[in-house]
Each structure stands twice: as C-alpha cells, then as structure tokens.
Amino acid sequence: MWDFADNQELAGIRAIYEAGGIVGAVCHGPAALVNIKLSDGEYLVANKTVAAFTN
C-alpha cells in the first residue's frame, strides 16, 4: 500500500478519468488515488468523498 501513492504506472488512472472513464478502488486501493493530479493541476480526489481503511 505504501508504494501506491507514488507509483508511476498507476498514474495512468488520470488518462482513464479524463477520458470519461469510471475510477474505483477497493480495500487499500484508494491509496493509489491520493497523489494523482489531473491536467489542470487539481488532485483527482479533490472535492470528492473517498472511503478507505485507516492504518
């Protein structure tokens, strides 16, 4: 889980989201979404409700 936030392969989620795709994550997967920035510089999760497990 700790390496998800900076994983460059997972950063490809941005392209899926910006193309109108649906992005979802389960269990510890939301950790992959926290550092993804969109083309406009906003974080993918900005102003969205995200649920995940705590440590």
FIKOL-748259 format. One line per field, with one value per residue: residue in one letter; x negated, y negated, z of N, C-alpha, C in turn. Coordinates in pm, whole numbers, m for minus. Example, Ala and Ser with C-alpha at 12.3 -4.5 7.8 and 13.67 -1.06 7.14 Angstrom:
# residues 2
r <- A / S $
npx <- m1319 / m1285 $
npy <- 569 / 225 $
npz <- 780 / 708 $
capx <- m1230 / m1367 $
capy <- 450 / 106 $
capz <- 780 / 714 $
cpx <- m1320 / m1290 $
cpy <- 330 / m3 $
cpz <- 780 / 787 $
//
This chain:
# residues 55
r <- M / W / D / F / A / D / N / Q / E / L / A / G / I / R / A / I / Y / E / A / G / G / I / V / G / A / V / C / H / G / P / A / A / L / V / N / I / K / L / S / D / G / E / Y / L / V / A / N / K / T / V / A / A / F / T / N $
npx <- m81 / m196 / m359 / m188 / m98 / m294 / m337 / m421 / m305 / m43 / 37 / 147 / 413 / 520 / 553 / 758 / 968 / 992 / 1077 / 1335 / 1383 / 1469 / 1344 / 1244 / 1173 / 1076 / 1055 / 730 / 669 / 753 / 535 / 377 / 484 / 441 / 229 / 263 / 272 / 477 / 498 / 538 / 408 / 537 / 602 / 707 / 883 / 981 / 1233 / 1404 / 1577 / 1409 / 1361 / 1179 / 966 / 816 / 485 $
npy <- 119 / m125 / m205 / m269 / m537 / m686 / m553 / m530 / m387 / m353 / m611 / m642 / m628 / m877 / m940 / m765 / m861 / m1127 / m1076 / m1020 / m786 / m551 / m548 / m338 / m196 / 58 / 169 / 133 / m2 / m277 / m426 / m454 / m663 / m909 / m1091 / m1153 / m1383 / m1589 / m1715 / m1987 / m2044 / m1999 / m1774 / m1438 / m1338 / m1565 / m1749 / m1531 / m1254 / m1008 / m682 / m466 / m219 / m288 / m301 $
npz <- 0 / 70 / m138 / m340 / m368 / m502 / m737 / m1068 / m1280 / m1197 / m1212 / m1457 / m1429 / m1438 / m1713 / m1782 / m1622 / m1718 / m1973 / m1940 / m1813 / m1552 / m1228 / m973 / m652 / m421 / m82 / 16 / m210 / m263 / m181 / m398 / m534 / m416 / m484 / m750 / m1006 / m1206 / m1548 / m1516 / m1286 / m1049 / m778 / m829 / m636 / m517 / m360 / m351 / m209 / m38 / 66 / 276 / 431 / 745 / 891 $
capx <- 0 / m276 / m419 / m84 / m79 / m393 / m357 / m402 / m213 / 93 / 68 / 224 / 554 / 558 / 600 / 888 / 1066 / 1012 / 1146 / 1472 / 1393 / 1501 / 1230 / 1284 / 1069 / 1129 / 965 / 620 / 653 / 763 / 404 / 321 / 550 / 419 / 134 / 288 / 316 / 537 / 429 / 550 / 331 / 618 / 593 / 821 / 976 / 1024 / 1378 / 1476 / 1581 / 1330 / 1361 / 1073 / 924 / 705 / 381 $
capy <- 0 / m247 / m245 / m304 / m682 / m741 / m457 / m596 / m309 / m382 / m748 / m631 / m642 / m1013 / m935 / m697 / m953 / m1241 / m1030 / m992 / m654 / m540 / m504 / m285 / m122 / 135 / 201 / 37 / m63 / m423 / m487 / m482 / m780 / m1033 / m1185 / m1170 / m1517 / m1600 / m1807 / m2124 / m2057 / m1957 / m1633 / m1357 / m1320 / m1694 / m1772 / m1405 / m1170 / m887 / m595 / m366 / m175 / m358 / m205 $
capz <- 0 / 85 / m265 / m437 / m385 / m594 / m845 / m1198 / m1363 / m1152 / m1250 / m1580 / m1393 / m1482 / m1852 / m1781 / m1564 / m1806 / m2093 / m1903 / m1752 / m1409 / m1147 / m843 / m581 / m309 / 28 / 26 / m341 / m268 / m159 / m530 / m592 / m340 / m546 / m893 / m1044 / m1338 / m1640 / m1467 / m1162 / m934 / m743 / m870 / m526 / m462 / m350 / m366 / m89 / m57 / 184 / 274 / 562 / 808 / 925 $
cpx <- m86 / m337 / m315 / m82 / m176 / m422 / m323 / m308 / m68 / 133 / 147 / 374 / 606 / 618 / 737 / 996 / 1097 / 1079 / 1292 / 1493 / 1427 / 1380 / 1283 / 1169 / 1132 / 1018 / 855 / 593 / 666 / 631 / 338 / 376 / 505 / 327 / 158 / 342 / 371 / 462 / 433 / 477 / 407 / 592 / 721 / 926 / 1025 / 1175 / 1463 / 1476 / 1508 / 1334 / 1252 / 1044 / 816 / 596 / 426 $
cpy <- m126 / m294 / m282 / m453 / m743 / m649 / m521 / m519 / m337 / m525 / m752 / m638 / m778 / m1010 / m868 / m793 / m1069 / m1204 / m993 / m856 / m662 / m484 / m457 / m209 / m55 / 161 / 96 / m33 / m214 / m495 / m523 / m612 / m912 / m1134 / m1208 / m1310 / m1513 / m1702 / m1952 / m2147 / m2020 / m1809 / m1561 / m1349 / m1451 / m1707 / m1648 / m1333 / m1040 / m808 / m491 / m323 / m267 / m256 / m127 $
cpz <- 0 / m46 / m371 / m469 / m486 / m713 / m980 / m1290 / m1324 / m1185 / m1382 / m1555 / m1439 / m1622 / m1860 / m1733 / m1660 / m1938 / m2063 / m1839 / m1604 / m1337 / m1012 / m781 / m459 / m209 / 38 / m107 / m346 / m241 / m292 / m590 / m531 / m408 / m695 / m920 / m1186 / m1423 / m1591 / m1335 / m1037 / m904 / m785 / m760 / m464 / m469 / m375 / m232 / m120 / 74 / 167 / 416 / 616 / 836 / 1047 $
//
